[in-house]
Amino acid sequence: MSYNGQITITGYTGSGGDVTIPSTIDGLPVIGIGPWAFNGDTGLISVTIPNNITSIEFGAFSSCSNLISVSIGNSVTSIGRQAFSGCISLA
């Protein structure tokens, strides 16, 4: 979703595996991961969140049961409740 020339990831339809959140989409900066954006994606193994992301919203990665690795950039200032709940493989 684009708002004020910035993008928040609101859903994911990729094949999973190792995912890197892009810094830009269509030339606009990606600044957040919205509520439930990756919820229940059992194909997701690892995710890299770049430095431009500032927020990870409520339940963003909830129930990604095969997620084993998350790398979070240093610009994230807020992580919503239950953002990683049900990620039983996460070390």
Secondary structure per residue as TSV (DSSP state, phi and psi in degrees):
chain	resnum	aa	ss	phi	psi
A	1	M	-	360.0	132.7
A	2	S	E	-100.2	133.0
A	3	Y	E	-144.7	122.9
A	4	N	T	54.1	39.0
A	5	G	T	74.5	15.9
A	6	Q	E	-129.0	154.5
A	7	I	E	-117.9	139.3
A	8	T	E	-117.0	129.2
A	9	I	E	-69.0	123.4
A	10	T	-	-113.9	-9.6
A	11	G	-	-166.3	158.1
A	12	Y	-	-133.9	129.5
A	13	T	-	-124.2	12.4
A	14	G	S	-72.8	-175.5
A	15	S	-	-87.9	-2.2
A	16	G	-	89.3	-144.9
A	17	G	E	75.9	-137.2
A	18	D	E	-93.7	115.1
A	19	V	E	-115.2	132.7
A	20	T	E	-112.8	121.9
A	21	I	-	-67.7	130.8
A	22	P	-	-72.7	152.5
A	23	S	S	-76.1	-30.5
A	24	T	E	-140.3	155.0
A	25	I	E	-134.9	124.3
A	26	D	T	52.0	36.9
A	27	G	T	81.0	-0.6
A	28	L	E	-102.8	141.5
A	29	P	E	-70.3	137.1
A	30	V	E	-90.3	121.5
A	31	I	E	-116.0	-10.7
A	32	G	E	-157.3	164.8
A	33	I	E	-118.3	115.8
A	34	G	-	-74.8	172.3
A	35	P	T	-57.5	132.5
A	36	W	T	61.8	17.6
A	37	A	T	-56.3	-39.1
A	38	F	T	-115.2	9.7
A	39	N	T	-46.9	125.8
A	40	G	T	74.8	10.3
A	41	D	-	-78.2	95.3
A	42	T	T	-76.9	-8.2
A	43	G	T	-85.4	-11.8
A	44	L	E	-74.4	123.2
A	45	I	E	-105.1	-44.7
A	46	S	E	-145.7	153.9
A	47	V	E	-138.0	137.0
A	48	T	E	-114.0	123.3
A	49	I	E	-109.3	114.6
A	50	P	-	-72.2	170.2
A	51	N	T	-62.3	-23.4
A	52	N	T	-77.1	-14.6
A	53	I	-	-74.4	130.9
A	54	T	-	-108.9	-20.7
A	55	S	E	-143.2	144.8
A	56	I	E	-121.4	114.1
A	57	E	-	-83.3	174.1
A	58	F	T	-47.8	125.0
A	59	G	T	65.5	15.5
A	60	A	T	-51.5	-40.6
A	61	F	T	-119.1	19.2
A	62	S	T	-55.4	137.2
A	63	S	T	63.4	24.9
A	64	C	-	-85.7	77.6
A	65	S	T	-65.4	-18.6
A	66	N	T	-102.0	4.9
A	67	L	-	-69.1	120.0
A	68	I	-	-112.7	-16.4
A	69	S	E	-146.7	134.5
A	70	V	E	-133.9	128.4
A	71	S	E	-113.7	117.9
A	72	I	E	-109.7	125.5
A	73	G	-	-63.6	161.9
A	74	N	T	-79.0	0.0
A	75	S	T	-92.6	-7.8
A	76	V	-	-66.2	121.9
A	77	T	-	-110.3	-13.2
A	78	S	E	-146.8	138.7
A	79	I	E	-126.1	119.2
A	80	G	-	-68.7	161.3
A	81	R	T	-57.2	143.3
A	82	Q	T	56.2	25.0
A	83	A	T	-58.4	-31.9
A	84	F	T	-123.6	21.9
A	85	S	T	-66.6	142.0
A	86	G	T	78.8	6.9
A	87	C	-	-86.8	75.0
A	88	I	T	-70.1	-15.6
A	89	S	T	-95.6	-5.3
A	90	L	-	-72.4	124.7
A	91	A	-	-79.8	360.0
